[in-house]
Structures are given as structure tokens and as C-alpha cells.
Amino acid sequence: MTERLKGQCAFVTGGADGLGYAMAARFARDGARLFLFDIDAEGLAKAADALRAEGAEVATMAGDVSATEDVEAAFAAMDTELGAVDILVNNAGISIPCPTLDLTDEAWDRMVAINMRGVFLCARAAGRRMVPRKSGTILNITSIYGIVAAPARLPYIATKHAVSGMTKALADEWARDGVRVNAIGPGYTETRMTRLNREAGRFDAAQIENRTPLGRLGQPEDIAEMALFLCSPEAAYVTGQVIAVDGGWTAYGYADGWLADR
């Protein structure tokens, strides 16, 4: 195993579960120290225990990415407990698929707060530390729906497209200051959120697999490996990119089951 991130401090939002946990665990195996930030205090404690059992150095704080005071407190705690942030992974996000005509103001506002405002607040806090040091990496987790669109997902698509746009804007703004900013657009991936949406009847896993050229849903490890690359020295000339990790989903133009018949 390499130690591409040895000595680096990584701040991961939504780190208690799913993609956030998978990326944190992968970073730790390559030498990173971890600060996990999540609204789920109990989940954070379990995640930290599991990571420490594998030898990782981990600090945590429970809080809301959409609350300025929580974000500022978390980065201040990281400064004290681990050191200045070298890597920010903006992973926290929510999805509430529903027809637009049934969408409530509250659901819209909550998705904008978590998926978009949270990315801004954390990127700003990290940038205030990275830009003066002329060094740092920010990785935003958007979605295939930050690249393409589909019905009955308006706020998710709007906020994830915003994350893709913020990625490019910040990459342009901070490149001369030594800060790289990229994004991953995961396809349908086996996480708790995906499982809950599947159990609620919001999508058919078999149909998704049939439409995906590689013929399966993604695994959190698929995303974690790309995250490691983008945050490592090997990606030193990569910035401003939104990279789909989706088994070919966004490249495939047919809406029917043509692939399944071949």
C-alpha cells in the first residue's frame, strides 16, 4: 500500500456513512488524518471507532453543513486537533425525488441548504485556509444528475448542477493560489440513501442495471478510488473537472433496455 496522502489532513462531510465513510477509509489507508463532519452524532462515533480500529487518526464533530456557525466551529476544531485542512471532501447531500407539482417549499429549501449552501460554506472555510498557504485540494461530490437530467428530481438536479458549476468557478479562481478543485458525479451506487429510495419504490434497481453499460450499480469503493486519485499528487494537473463514475450511464443515449438484449 502506498502512502500518497501521508501527513495530509482531510475534512470529510457526511463522513459517518456511505460514500463519505468509504472515501475517508480509503484516504486513511494512504496515510491521511481524518476529520469527519456529519449531522449524525451516533453514526460519527461508530465510524470513528471503526476507522481507529484500522489504525486511522480520526477527529469528529457533529453539525449541520448548512449552518455557518457549525461549519466554522468544525474547521476551527480541526485546526486545533489535527492541523490545517489539506483536503476537503464536500460529500454531504440529500435527495427527495418527487414530481415538481408535489414539491413543497420546505423540501426545496432543505435540499438547497444541504446540497448547495453546505458546499459553499465548507469550500469557503477551506479556501480561507488553503489560499494563503498556496496549497490544497477540494473535491465536491455532485451526481450524474449534476451532468444530465431526469423527471421528478428538480431540486436535486438544480443543486447538483450548481455544485458542478461551483467546482469549475472555484477551480478557475483559486488555481493560481495552488488550490485544485474537482468533482465526482457518482452514478447509482449502493449506499444507505440508495437503499432507502429503492425500498420506497422511487427506482427499480434491475432497470438501472439494465440501462448501465457495465451492468451493475456502483459500489462506494468505486467512488473512493477516484476520490483518492483526484486528491493525490498523481492528479496535480487536474482541476476544474466533473468526472462521472457511473458505469457508462451518462455516455449511454438509449432510454430502453437495448443493452440488456445484446
HELIX and SHEET records of a PDB file:
HELIX    1   1 GLY A   18  ARG A   29  1                                  12    
HELIX    2   2 ALA A   41  ALA A   53  1                                  13    
HELIX    3   3 THR A   68  GLU A   81  1                                  14    
HELIX    4   4 THR A  100  ASP A  102  5                                   3    
HELIX    5   5 ASP A  105  MET A  111  1                                   7    
HELIX    6   6 VAL A  112  ARG A  117  3                                   6    
HELIX    7   7 GLY A  118  ARG A  133  1                                  16    
HELIX    8   8 ILE A  144  GLY A  146  5                                   3    
HELIX    9   9 LEU A  154  TRP A  174  1                                  21    
HELIX   10  10 ALA A  175  ASP A  177  5                                   3    
HELIX   11  11 ARG A  192  GLU A  199  1                                   8    
HELIX   12  12 ALA A  205  ARG A  211  1                                   7    
HELIX   13  13 PRO A  220  LEU A  230  1                                  11    
HELIX   14  14 PRO A  233  ALA A  235  5                                   3    
HELIX   15  15 TRP A  249  ALA A  251  5                                   3    
HELIX   16  16 TRP A  258  ASP A  261  5                                   4    
SHEET    1   A 7 VAL A  58  ALA A  62  0                                        
SHEET    2   A 7 ARG A  33  ASP A  38  1                                        
SHEET    3   A 7 CYS A   9  THR A  13  1                                        
SHEET    4   A 7 ILE A  87  ASN A  90  1                                        
SHEET    5   A 7 GLY A 136  ILE A 141  1                                        
SHEET    6   A 7 VAL A 179  PRO A 186  1                                        
SHEET    7   A 7 VAL A 242  VAL A 245  1                                        
END                                                                             
